[in-house]
């Protein structure tokens, strides 16, 4: 078998989890212009909203971006859809995140993504612990540093509260995603 075919098969196998999550979007991670990962604790409240919001903004502008989300707590929620209140708030903004499926953040995510945003400081610490030697500080930041540079503010976890907290979180994430679009939307891709 020619080497090119072996490499192609290897790349296809490595991309299967991303393709499954993004089935029907037309995005293939190897060829995406920008690959961004949003990370929270369980991957059911904040990061699915961030994935949905940024993905929608990028798609509206015709940006060939791959946006994904993950959670650092590998013991909870793997395979689950986003929290019902996250889905409800997204729907109120004409976003459907119901097809998302929670997954664990893994060290290899540093090999696949250009930028990894943590929703809060404790999540950034967990990313460092999980990634170990693969951790790259140039690829990571707190999401709200896009809106408030250097302030190191957290997107609060709405899991512990009522519906109004999900609306507040949506607005915070939406502003940060708008800044991400402004910052990276005009970059030329190879």
Residue frames as qw, qx, qy, qz and C-alpha x, y, z in Angstrom:
[[0.000, 0.891, 0.454, 0.000, 0.00, 0.00, 0.00],
 [0.388, 0.576, -0.051, 0.718, 1.46, 3.42, -0.94],
 [0.334, -0.173, -0.496, 0.783, 2.61, 5.61, 1.97],
 [0.204, -0.134, -0.086, -0.966, 0.18, 8.37, 0.97],
 [0.627, -0.331, -0.542, -0.452, -2.75, 5.97, 1.40],
 [0.603, -0.277, -0.634, 0.398, -1.50, 4.86, 4.83],
 [0.150, -0.062, -0.272, 0.948, -1.16, 8.48, 5.97],
 [0.383, -0.215, -0.300, -0.847, -4.63, 9.30, 4.63],
 [0.673, -0.353, -0.632, -0.154, -6.18, 6.37, 6.47],
 [0.477, -0.207, -0.541, 0.661, -4.37, 7.35, 9.68],
 [0.046, -0.042, 0.085, -0.994, -5.65, 10.95, 9.46],
 [0.534, -0.288, -0.469, -0.642, -9.18, 9.73, 8.79],
 [0.656, -0.337, -0.660, 0.146, -9.15, 7.42, 11.83],
 [0.327, -0.138, -0.408, 0.841, -7.75, 10.19, 14.09],
 [0.182, -0.078, -0.082, -0.977, -10.52, 12.53, 12.93],
 [0.343, -0.351, -0.823, -0.286, -13.47, 10.15, 13.45],
 [0.236, -0.533, -0.650, 0.488, -14.49, 11.46, 16.91],
 [0.011, 0.401, 0.012, -0.916, -14.55, 15.02, 15.56],
 [0.229, -0.032, -0.655, -0.719, -16.37, 14.02, 12.38],
 [0.270, -0.431, -0.861, -0.003, -19.02, 12.14, 14.38],
 [0.144, -0.560, -0.468, 0.668, -19.64, 15.15, 16.58],
 [0.129, 0.534, -0.120, -0.827, -19.79, 17.50, 13.61],
 [0.349, 0.254, 0.848, 0.308, -21.67, 15.22, 11.21],
 [0.241, 0.756, 0.584, 0.168, -23.37, 17.21, 8.50],
 [0.151, -0.878, -0.049, 0.451, -21.52, 20.47, 9.15],
 [0.671, 0.716, -0.023, 0.194, -19.12, 20.06, 6.24],
 [0.121, -0.869, 0.459, -0.141, -16.19, 20.69, 8.54],
 [0.943, 0.049, -0.247, 0.217, -13.26, 18.33, 8.47],
 [0.525, -0.821, 0.057, 0.216, -10.77, 19.09, 11.26],
 [0.714, -0.117, 0.307, 0.618, -7.64, 18.55, 9.17],
 [0.333, 0.399, 0.392, 0.759, -8.71, 21.27, 6.74],
 [0.193, -0.886, -0.419, 0.056, -10.51, 23.68, 9.07],
 [0.307, 0.751, -0.095, 0.576, -9.19, 27.24, 8.93],
 [0.126, -0.502, 0.536, -0.667, -9.24, 27.69, 12.70],
 [0.665, -0.263, -0.698, -0.044, -9.81, 24.98, 15.30],
 [0.181, -0.467, 0.387, -0.774, -11.09, 26.18, 18.66],
 [0.531, -0.281, -0.795, 0.083, -11.96, 24.11, 21.74],
 [0.374, -0.577, 0.136, -0.713, -14.18, 25.38, 24.56],
 [0.546, -0.039, -0.798, 0.252, -13.68, 23.65, 27.91],
 [0.480, -0.554, 0.196, -0.651, -15.69, 23.61, 31.15],
 [0.404, -0.359, 0.769, -0.341, -16.16, 21.07, 33.94],
 [0.604, 0.125, 0.765, -0.184, -18.79, 18.62, 32.69],
 [0.018, -0.090, 0.664, 0.742, -19.24, 19.76, 29.07],
 [0.010, 0.537, 0.834, 0.125, -22.99, 20.19, 29.53],
 [0.062, -0.850, -0.401, 0.335, -23.56, 23.86, 30.52],
 [0.062, -0.839, 0.157, 0.516, -20.99, 26.52, 29.58],
 [0.243, -0.383, 0.689, 0.565, -18.80, 24.94, 26.91],
 [0.352, 0.422, 0.795, 0.257, -21.70, 23.61, 24.79],
 [0.149, 0.912, 0.299, -0.240, -23.12, 27.13, 24.74],
 [0.162, -0.743, 0.388, 0.521, -19.72, 28.50, 23.75],
 [0.377, -0.028, 0.811, 0.446, -19.37, 25.88, 21.01],
 [0.299, 0.649, 0.693, 0.092, -22.82, 26.65, 19.63],
 [0.038, 0.928, 0.119, -0.350, -22.45, 30.42, 19.78],
 [0.194, -0.638, 0.514, 0.540, -19.00, 30.56, 18.17],
 [0.395, 0.118, 0.836, 0.363, -19.84, 27.92, 15.57],
 [0.283, 0.775, 0.563, -0.041, -22.95, 29.89, 14.55],
 [0.010, -0.905, 0.099, 0.415, -21.06, 33.19, 14.28],
 [0.296, -0.424, 0.689, 0.507, -18.28, 31.60, 12.22],
 [0.398, 0.347, 0.814, 0.242, -20.75, 29.83, 9.91],
 [0.229, 0.874, 0.372, -0.212, -22.70, 33.08, 9.30],
 [0.003, -0.859, 0.319, 0.400, -19.46, 34.71, 8.15],
 [0.858, 0.477, -0.181, -0.057, -18.47, 31.73, 6.00],
 [0.086, -0.718, 0.676, -0.138, -15.43, 30.98, 8.15],
 [0.829, 0.110, -0.535, -0.116, -14.21, 27.37, 7.76],
 [0.154, -0.527, 0.655, -0.519, -13.73, 26.91, 11.49],
 [0.657, -0.223, -0.720, -0.013, -14.05, 23.79, 13.58],
 [0.292, -0.497, 0.400, -0.712, -15.45, 24.54, 17.03],
 [0.676, -0.179, -0.715, 0.000, -15.71, 21.81, 19.64],
 [0.412, -0.653, 0.303, -0.559, -16.19, 21.53, 23.39],
 [0.685, 0.012, -0.702, 0.195, -15.06, 19.22, 26.17],
 [0.581, -0.749, 0.031, -0.319, -15.08, 18.81, 29.94],
 [0.202, 0.587, -0.709, 0.334, -12.26, 18.26, 32.41],
 [0.548, -0.242, 0.656, -0.459, -14.25, 16.11, 34.82],
 [0.357, 0.240, -0.815, -0.389, -13.98, 12.77, 33.08],
 [0.032, 0.114, 0.952, -0.284, -16.28, 11.00, 35.55],
 [0.318, 0.526, 0.544, -0.571, -19.49, 12.87, 34.73],
 [0.450, 0.680, 0.154, -0.558, -21.75, 13.41, 31.75],
 [0.094, -0.342, 0.757, 0.549, -19.70, 11.70, 28.99],
 [0.044, 0.233, 0.894, 0.381, -22.07, 11.01, 26.11],
 [0.063, 0.670, 0.636, -0.378, -24.84, 13.26, 27.46],
 [0.221, 0.719, 0.359, 0.552, -26.55, 16.10, 25.63],
 [0.122, 0.321, -0.263, 0.902, -26.17, 19.65, 27.00],
 [0.022, 0.297, 0.701, -0.648, -28.12, 20.60, 30.13],
 [0.149, 0.668, 0.710, 0.167, -31.81, 21.29, 29.37],
 [0.073, -0.905, -0.202, 0.367, -31.48, 24.93, 30.46],
 [0.266, -0.459, 0.485, 0.695, -28.43, 25.45, 28.23],
 [0.231, 0.281, 0.802, 0.474, -30.47, 24.02, 25.36],
 [0.044, 0.812, 0.574, -0.101, -33.45, 26.23, 26.22],
 [0.147, -0.812, 0.055, 0.562, -31.39, 29.43, 26.37],
 [0.273, -0.216, 0.661, 0.665, -29.66, 28.51, 23.10],
 [0.199, 0.508, 0.789, 0.282, -33.04, 27.91, 21.42],
 [0.016, -0.875, -0.357, 0.326, -34.22, 31.35, 22.58],
 [0.069, -0.743, 0.348, 0.568, -31.31, 32.72, 20.52],
 [0.785, 0.529, -0.108, -0.303, -32.12, 30.49, 17.51],
 [0.181, 0.553, -0.814, 0.017, -29.29, 28.04, 18.25],
 [0.950, -0.137, -0.096, -0.263, -29.78, 24.29, 18.41],
 [0.046, 0.615, -0.763, 0.192, -27.14, 22.61, 20.58],
 [0.851, -0.174, 0.294, -0.400, -29.22, 19.49, 21.28],
 [0.923, 0.334, -0.191, 0.008, -27.07, 17.35, 18.97],
 [0.161, 0.695, -0.618, 0.330, -23.90, 17.98, 20.94],
 [0.919, -0.244, -0.310, 0.007, -22.51, 15.15, 23.02],
 [0.384, -0.853, 0.342, -0.085, -20.33, 15.66, 26.12],
 [0.884, 0.245, -0.281, 0.282, -16.77, 14.38, 25.90],
 [0.675, -0.636, 0.005, 0.374, -13.67, 14.49, 28.05],
 [0.204, 0.915, -0.349, -0.021, -10.82, 16.91, 27.48],
 [0.947, -0.103, 0.117, 0.282, -7.66, 14.93, 26.65],
 [0.421, -0.622, 0.310, 0.583, -4.01, 15.91, 26.32],
 [0.466, 0.160, 0.648, 0.581, -4.10, 15.15, 22.58],
 [0.193, 0.884, 0.423, -0.047, -6.51, 18.06, 22.15],
 [0.209, -0.805, 0.232, 0.505, -3.38, 20.23, 22.08],
 [0.391, -0.125, 0.719, 0.561, -2.40, 18.43, 18.86],
 [0.232, 0.506, 0.770, 0.313, -5.76, 19.16, 17.20],
 [0.019, -0.914, -0.406, -0.003, -6.73, 22.69, 18.22],
 [0.407, 0.540, -0.057, 0.734, -5.23, 26.11, 17.54],
 [0.154, -0.413, 0.326, -0.836, -6.83, 27.71, 20.60],
 [0.484, -0.370, -0.789, 0.081, -8.26, 26.20, 23.78],
 [0.212, -0.508, 0.122, -0.826, -10.48, 28.38, 25.96],
 [0.303, -0.245, -0.835, 0.388, -11.19, 27.53, 29.59],
 [0.264, -0.736, -0.447, -0.435, -14.39, 28.85, 31.12],
 [0.492, -0.848, 0.064, -0.188, -12.74, 29.47, 34.51],
 [0.016, 0.754, -0.630, 0.183, -9.46, 29.41, 36.39],
 [0.663, -0.271, 0.668, -0.200, -10.08, 26.01, 37.97],
 [0.874, 0.425, 0.225, -0.066, -10.73, 24.56, 34.52],
 [0.432, 0.808, -0.387, 0.106, -7.48, 26.05, 33.21],
 [0.328, -0.582, 0.713, -0.213, -5.66, 24.40, 36.12],
 [0.823, 0.050, 0.541, -0.166, -7.32, 21.07, 35.26],
 [0.736, 0.672, -0.077, -0.035, -6.34, 21.46, 31.60],
 [0.126, 0.768, -0.609, 0.151, -2.71, 21.88, 32.71],
 [0.548, -0.349, 0.721, -0.241, -2.93, 18.79, 34.93],
 [0.865, 0.298, 0.377, -0.149, -4.52, 16.63, 32.25],
 [0.641, 0.752, -0.153, 0.020, -2.24, 17.81, 29.44],
 [0.779, -0.467, 0.201, 0.366, 1.01, 17.62, 31.42],
 [0.469, -0.319, 0.424, 0.706, 3.90, 17.87, 28.95],
 [0.299, 0.472, 0.629, 0.541, 1.57, 18.70, 26.06],
 [0.073, -0.869, -0.383, 0.303, 0.28, 21.85, 27.76],
 [0.435, 0.283, 0.222, 0.825, 0.97, 24.90, 25.63],
 [0.099, -0.612, -0.418, 0.664, 0.28, 28.25, 27.34],
 [0.033, 0.263, -0.344, -0.901, 0.29, 30.03, 23.97],
 [0.246, -0.225, -0.791, -0.514, -2.74, 27.98, 22.88],
 [0.350, -0.549, -0.749, 0.125, -4.76, 28.46, 26.07],
 [0.021, -0.223, 0.188, -0.956, -6.58, 31.30, 27.78],
 [0.161, 0.437, 0.724, -0.510, -9.60, 32.07, 29.86],
 [0.256, 0.596, 0.654, 0.388, -12.53, 32.85, 27.58],
 [0.084, -0.940, -0.322, 0.078, -13.38, 36.16, 29.24],
 [0.454, -0.508, 0.228, 0.696, -9.83, 37.44, 28.68],
 [0.333, 0.362, 0.575, 0.654, -11.05, 38.10, 25.13],
 [0.113, -0.849, -0.404, -0.322, -13.46, 40.69, 26.53],
 [0.394, -0.904, 0.137, -0.091, -11.45, 41.80, 29.57],
 [0.735, 0.453, -0.408, 0.298, -7.77, 41.23, 28.66],
 [0.372, 0.341, -0.621, 0.599, -5.61, 40.15, 31.59],
 [0.494, -0.433, 0.226, -0.719, -8.46, 40.30, 34.13],
 [0.232, 0.110, -0.961, 0.103, -8.66, 36.48, 34.40],
 [0.555, -0.036, 0.305, -0.773, -12.40, 36.49, 35.05],
 [0.202, 0.063, 0.977, 0.008, -14.47, 33.31, 35.20],
 [0.529, -0.176, -0.449, -0.698, -17.65, 32.43, 33.36],
 [0.451, -0.243, 0.653, -0.558, -19.69, 31.25, 36.37],
 [0.118, -0.061, -0.975, -0.177, -21.01, 27.70, 36.33],
 [0.502, -0.180, -0.063, -0.844, -24.81, 27.98, 36.05],
 [0.527, -0.082, -0.843, -0.074, -25.29, 24.32, 37.04],
 [0.267, -0.219, -0.734, 0.584, -25.86, 25.32, 40.66],
 [0.160, 0.263, 0.245, -0.920, -28.49, 27.97, 39.98],
 [0.497, 0.566, 0.581, -0.310, -31.74, 28.72, 38.23],
 [0.601, 0.588, 0.442, 0.313, -32.56, 29.69, 34.65],
 [0.093, 0.995, -0.018, -0.034, -31.57, 33.39, 34.93],
 [0.498, -0.637, 0.496, 0.317, -27.96, 32.28, 35.52],
 [0.662, 0.196, 0.616, 0.379, -27.96, 30.49, 32.15],
 [0.338, 0.885, 0.275, 0.165, -29.11, 33.69, 30.43],
 [0.229, -0.926, 0.256, 0.156, -26.30, 35.67, 32.09],
 [0.627, -0.316, 0.614, 0.361, -23.75, 33.04, 31.07],
 [0.610, 0.547, 0.500, 0.282, -25.05, 33.10, 27.49],
 [0.162, 0.984, 0.054, 0.053, -24.56, 36.88, 27.29],
 [0.418, -0.756, 0.444, 0.237, -21.01, 36.67, 28.69],
 [0.661, -0.041, 0.660, 0.355, -20.03, 33.91, 26.27],
 [0.506, 0.745, 0.404, 0.162, -21.68, 35.68, 23.34],
 [0.007, 0.983, -0.160, -0.089, -19.59, 38.82, 23.94],
 [0.498, -0.547, 0.612, 0.279, -16.40, 36.75, 24.18],
 [0.667, 0.265, 0.639, 0.275, -17.22, 34.86, 20.99],
 [0.360, 0.915, 0.176, 0.040, -17.79, 38.14, 19.17],
 [0.194, -0.872, 0.413, 0.175, -14.28, 39.23, 20.24],
 [0.646, -0.184, 0.688, 0.274, -12.85, 35.90, 19.02],
 [0.596, 0.631, 0.460, 0.185, -14.47, 36.49, 15.62],
 [0.129, 0.988, -0.080, -0.029, -13.03, 40.03, 15.52],
 [0.411, -0.714, 0.537, 0.185, -9.58, 38.75, 16.52],
 [0.464, -0.208, 0.812, 0.288, -9.24, 35.67, 14.30],
 [0.623, 0.572, 0.485, -0.220, -11.91, 36.11, 11.62],
 [0.449, 0.859, -0.157, -0.187, -9.64, 37.91, 9.16],
 [0.433, -0.539, 0.683, 0.237, -6.64, 35.59, 9.49],
 [0.653, 0.476, -0.461, -0.366, -5.59, 34.05, 6.23],
 [0.830, -0.245, 0.494, -0.084, -5.36, 30.26, 6.32],
 [0.112, -0.464, 0.769, 0.425, -2.92, 28.13, 4.44]]
